[in-house]
Amino acid sequence: MAKLPLGVDICNLIDDLRTLSWEASDALLYYSGVLKDPKNKNNLLHNKNLNDPVTIADLKVNELIIQTINRKYKNINWEILSEENVKLEPFRNTSNGDWIWVLDPLDGTKDFIQGTSNYAMHLALNYKQKPYIGVVLIPAKGELWIADGDKAWCEKRDGSKCAPVLLKEKKLQDMTLVTSKNHRNKALKKLVQKINFCKVEIMGSIGCKIASIVSGESDIYICLSLPGKSSPKDWDFAAPESILKAAGGAITNLDNQELSYGKNNFEQRGVIVATNNRKTHGSICREIRNIIEGNDI
């Protein structure tokens, strides 16, 4: 395990993240309830960009998390990279340290606005540009997934815990795919049709998708970004990756190379594959690549 910055105890840090996450859950559930009345929708939208909406909920949770981390760990040499802050001004890492928080206060904002339960809060602590500690909070399900750099588990609000349920080895065609509702494209649709998965589940937030893999509800997630189109960012993948890898799964690009964080634009482009089994992950990636190349996708 990596050595945390001087003055940071792992047990105390996990306790703080637990408390902070449930506070964020209360806020998100409150605004989710407000949105049940359609008349309140415009009042909760902070911008009018329907392709990349920001709500008051995004901003409130963003403020809660950043202020709490800064207050509790004001002498620690780390930075906080947040999706909402990057939208306002360019991010500059002034700490020159190995540790950086990566935050998405509301992953799945479109689903949140649409009234579904498929939204999450992501918070990861990256070490040398790799996710290390992370939480994925799913308020509507009352689930808090935590990775402490060694193992992953799920907690309920009452403190009860459950372990990951990664399924046995499966052939690609026997897998359940979890894919997006709001970010699908023709190339991904064609790939899914060619593979002919056993089952396809439609879901919003990447955090929710990865949680479904770790809990045994699905087996694989494929993200395919087209040139010139939008792509996921560091804050979409950092916390979910920390959970999946600590649980025994894997997430890489199509060449089975680990995701690279901290690039200038924070983009995670190309084809990204997440599976429930690190042992078979490489062969699954090769099979998907062969299908893409063989069918001109």
C-alpha positions, 0 to 999 in steps of 0.5 A, a space after each residue: 500500500 502507498 504511504 498516505 501523506 504525513 498526518 493522515 491516518 487511513 482509518 480516520 480518513 475512511 471515517 471522514 469520507 463515510 460521514 461526508 458521503 452520507 451528508 452528500 446523500 442527504 443533500 442529493 436526496 433532498 433535491 431529488 425530492 424537489 425535482 419530483 414537482 416538474 415546476 421546480 426543474 428550471 429553478 434547480 438548473 444552474 445552466 441551460 446547457 441540456 447536453 451538459 447540465 449543472 444543477 444546484 445539487 451539483 454545486 451544493 455537494 461540490 461545496 460541501 465536499 471541498 470545504 470539508 476536506 480543506 477544513 479537516 486537512 488544511 495542512 496536507 499537501 494535496 489538491 482537489 480536482 472537481 468537475 464543477 470547478 474545472 467548468 469555471 476556471 482552468 485547474 492548476 495543481 499547485 501542490 506539486 505532490 503525488 496526491 490529488 482528490 478527484 471529485 464528481 459531486 453528481 455523476 449522472 446529472 441527466 438521470 438525476 434531472 429525469 427522476 431516475 435513481 441512476 446517479 452517484 457521487 464520486 470521490 477518489 484520492 489518486 496517488 501518482 495519477 492512479 486511483 487509490 482510495 475512493 467512494 461511490 455513493 448511490 443515494 437512491 439505493 442507500 449504498 456507499 461503496 468504499 475502497 481503502 487501497 487494499 479492499 472494497 466493500 459496500 455500506 448501508 446507512 445503518 452501518 451494515 456491510 456487504 462484500 463484493 460479489 464478482 461472478 465466475 468466469 464467463 464467455 463474452 456472449 454469456 455476459 450481462 452488459 451494462 450500458 448508458 441511456 444518455 450517451 449511446 452512439 451508433 458504433 457502440 450499438 453496432 458493437 453490442 449487436 455483433 457481440 450479442 450479449 446474454 443480457 443488456 441493462 441500461 443505466 446512468 452514472 458510471 458509478 452505478 454501472 461499476 457498482 452493478 458489476 461489483 455487486 454481481 448484477 452485471 459483468 461488463 461495461 463498455 464505453 466507446 467515445 467517437 472522434 470529435 464527440 464528448 468523452 468521459 473525464 477523470 472524475 467519471 472513472 477515478 472513484 469507480 476504478 478504485 472500487 472495481 480494482 480493489 474488488 478484483 475486477 479490471 478497467 482498461 482501454 481496449 489494449 488492456 492498458 491502465 487508464 491514464 489520469 491527469 492529462 491536460 484535458 482530463 479526457 478518457 477517450 477511445 474504447 474503455 472496458 470494465 469487467 468483473 474478473 482481472 484474470 480474464 480481462 485481457 482476453 475479453 479485451 482482445 475478443 472485443 478488439 477482434 470483433 471491432 476490427 472484423 466488422 469495421 466498427 
